[in-house]
Amino acid sequence: MKRGLTWLLAVAVVAPLRAQSSGGQAEVAAQGYYLSGGSQTTNTSGLVVKFDEFVPDLGLFRGNLEAYRSAGGIHPADNFLELRGLVWGGLRWNLRGGDFRASGTLLQNPFTNLFFPEIQARGVQVEAGDEKQAVSFYYGMETLLAGPRIPFRVDVPQKVMGVTARRKFENFETGVRLLRLETLEHDGTQNIYFPPGRDFESTDNLTLYSGYSFNDHFRLYGEATAARARRTDGQLAGEPFSFIFGPAWESPRLTVRLNYSSLTQTYMPIAGYWTGDRRGPFGEVRVRPWHGVEVFGSASQYETTTSHTAQPYFRSTGTSAGVSFELPWKLYANAQLSTTNFYSSDPGTRLAQHSYNEQWNGTISRSFGVHNLRFTGRDMKFIINGMPSDQKSLEIEDLFQLRHLVLGAGVRGQLSGGTENRNSVYLHGSAQINLGRFSACGYYEGGKDLANQTIFATNNTSSTVVNASLSVTQHWSIQAEAFRTKLLSSINPESQFLQGNPTLALNPVLSQFDQWSFLVRVARTFNWGNGLPSGGLEHYTMQQIPITGTLEGFVNVLMASAKQPAPGISVVLESGRSALTDSSGRYRLEDVPEGPHTVSLDMEQLPADYNPGPDTKGSAIVGPRKIARVDLDVYALSSFSGKIISRPNSSFETLEGVLIRVEPGGQQTTTLTDGSFAYYNLLEGSYQVSIAIETLPPDAILKSEPTVSIQVQNGIVPAPLQFEIERRPEEKKPVRKVLDQQIIP
C-alpha cells in the first residue's frame, strides 16, 4: 500500500510537469553479464531507465530506475527521482529521493595524501544555495557497490544523517557539518564492514572546515572534528578530537604542500572504509627550474592512534623523489625512487611483521612519425621479516596510428632473485579502430607471472579483452565486451629434481584456471518537445532559470575640478542588454542572473560630445536578491573656433588651405575660403594654437603672434581666435639715369 501511494504521488507530480515541459530526453537499456570459470558462475541481467526533462520556471526533473537479477534475487542499483535548479527564496534548490551521494568534505583541500570517502545512501537529500553559500540535509540507509561487471547496490547496516552549511567570502571560506552514524545490528555480522575497534553503535561528528587564500598561490587549510562514539554496551569509546592543518603554495615554478593530520577511530567511521585511526606529517615539493624540467619529492609518516596493546598497530614511512625533463631530439625522460617502510603488530596473535620496499623506475620516450616508442626500466627490492628479494624488468613499447586504426605492442623482460633466480618474458598488445558509427578495441597480455611463482610451482597467465560498440541508428546502439583469463600452474622443474619423483613429470599440471565473461548492452534513446542540449544540463538549467539580482552604478564626467553626472549614456552587459543613465548619471539593470558579469560603455551609442574615460568596463559578482555596483567614466568634449582676418586695404581672393596646429595632441586642420577654422572633441584643458606661416598665401605676411593660448572648459564656449595678416608691400624699382650731365656752352 505504501509503495503504491509513493508511485501515485510521483505520477501526480510528474504529470503536470510533463504537460508544461519544453523538452526532454530518455534512455532505456537492457544489459546482461555472464561469467564462467573454475568454481564461479555468475549470470546478471537487468533493465535501466533514465530520463531528463526541463520544466520551465521549475527546473530539471531527472530520474533513474535500475535493477538486476543475479543469484536468484533482484538487486537494485541507482534508483532516484530528482528535481534540480528550483529557485525559491533567492536560493537554488535540489531535491532528491532514492539513492544519493554526499561528498566526504565540504571544502576543496589542496592536499593529495588525504582521502575522504563519498557518503552513499538510500533516502532523501535536500540542497539549497547560491554562488557564496549552501546548506544541505540528507538522511538514509548506507549502501555499497557490488557485482563483478554490472554494479548494483547492497544495503549496509548503518544509518546516516547529515546537516551541512558553508559560506564563501572574498578570500576566506568556511563550513560546518553535523554527521550522525548509527549501526543497526548487534549480532556481530556488521563487523565485516568495520575495521577492528570501530564497530560503534552510534557516532556523532561535528566538523568545522576553513580555508584562507592569501593570494593566487598561497592557501591555508584546516579542519577540526569533535566526536562522540558509543559502543554496543552503551559506553563511550575512542578519542574525541581529530584535526587536519597545513599550508600549500602552488605556482608555475614551485609547489609546496605540507600538512599534519591526527584522525582518531571516531573520525567519520563510514561502513566499508578505513578513514580514521591515523596520524602523522606529510610533505610534497615540486620545482620547475627551467622549461621542460621538473624535480619532485614527498615524504610521509603515519601510525595508528590506538593503543599498541589493545588493537592492531600499524606504522608506515614513505618517501618518493624523482625528476622529469625534456632532452634534445624530442626525448622525454623521467626517473623516480620510492621507498616504503611498514611495521604491523597484532596483540591478539602476538605476531609482528616488518617489511621494506624500494622501487626504482625510469622511462624514456620519443616519437618517430606515427610511432611512439617508450622504454621503461624497473627495479624493486623487498625485505619481509629479514628475507630479501628483488625483481627487475625492462619493457619496450610502441604505439602507432594508421588513419582510423591505432596499434600498440610491447614486450617486458622480468628477472626475479631471492632464494632462487627466475626470469620470464611478458607480452602485451592492443588495437583500436574507429569507423564513425562502429568502434572496437582489444587488449592481450600473457606470459610467466613471477610475482606468484615459487620454488614449487610456475604460473603462466594470459588475459584477453575485446570491446565493440555500434550505433545502429540515431537512437539505437549496441555494446558488447568479452573477457578471458587463463592461469596454468605447473610444477617447477627444480622441484621435480629435488624430490626425485618420476611420477611428477607425467602430470606436471597442479591447477588450471580458465575464466571468461561476456557483456552485452542494447540501448534506445528518446527525445520529445524541444529536446535538451547533449551536455551541460546543470549550466543549461541555471541559464534558463537564474537566480537574479541587480546591477547598478553611475557614469561620471571627469573634469579638472570635480566629477559631474553624465546623463543619456548607454551601458551594456556582456549579454547585450543595455540601459541609459538618468539625469544624475545613474543606471540600473534588474533581474540580472547570479554570478560574474561585465558591464561597459556602449561605444556605438556614445554621444559625439563624449570620449571614453579610464574606466570603460567593470566586473561584478551579482548575488541573489543583492545589488552589485560598477561605476564608469567618460570625458566631456568641447570646441573652439577662429579666423584669419586681413586689413581692409589688404584683401585676398581666398584664404583656403592655411594650416592650423593644436598642442598638446598634434591635431591640425586647414582654413576655409574665408579663413575660418574650428576644433571639436577636445578635452578640458589648456592648448597652444599656432599658424603655419609657410602655408599663407604667397603675398601675405603675419602681423599677429604665430601662437595663441586658449583655455577649454566644459560647458563654456571660448571667444573665437584671430590671426591677422596683410598684403606684403611692393618694393620700389630703382631708376637708372642714362643722360645725367650738364652741357656747358
Secondary structure, DSSP 8 states (H G I E B T S, - for coil): -HHHHHHHHHHHHHHHHHHT--EEEEEEEEEEEEEEETTEEEEEEEEEEEEEEEETTTEEEEEEEEEEEETTEEEE-S-EEEEEEEEETTEEEEEEEEEEEE-S-SS--S-SS-----EEEEEEEEEEE-SSEEEEEEEEEEEEEE-SSS-EEEEEEEEEEEEEEEEE-SSEEEEEEEEEEEE---SSGGGGGS-TT---SEEEEEEEEEEEESSSSEEEEEEEEEEEEE-TTS-EES--EEEEEEEEEE-SSEEEEEEEEEE-TTS---TT---SSEEEEEEEEEE--STTEEEEEEEEEEE-SS-TTTS-EEEEEEEEEEEEEEEGGGEEEEEEEEEEEEEEEETTTTEEEEEEEEEEEEEEEEEETTEEEEEEEEEEEEEETTEEEEEEEEEEEEEEEETTEEEEEEEEEEEEESSS-EEEEEEEEEEEEEETTEEEEEEEEEEE-STT--SSEEEEEEEEEEEEEEE-SSSEEEEEEEEEEEEEEEE-HHHHHHHT-THHHH--EEEEEEEEEEEEEEEEEEEEET---SS-HHHHHHHHS--EEEEEEEEEEE-SS-EEE-TT-EEEETTS-EEE--TTSEEEEEEEESEEEEEEE-GGG--TTEEE-S--EEEEEE-TT-EEE--EEEEE-EEEEEEEEE-TTS--S--TT-EEEEETTTEEEE--TTSEEEEEEE-SEEEEEEE-GGGS-TTEEE-S-SEEEEEEBTTB----EEEEEEE----------SS------
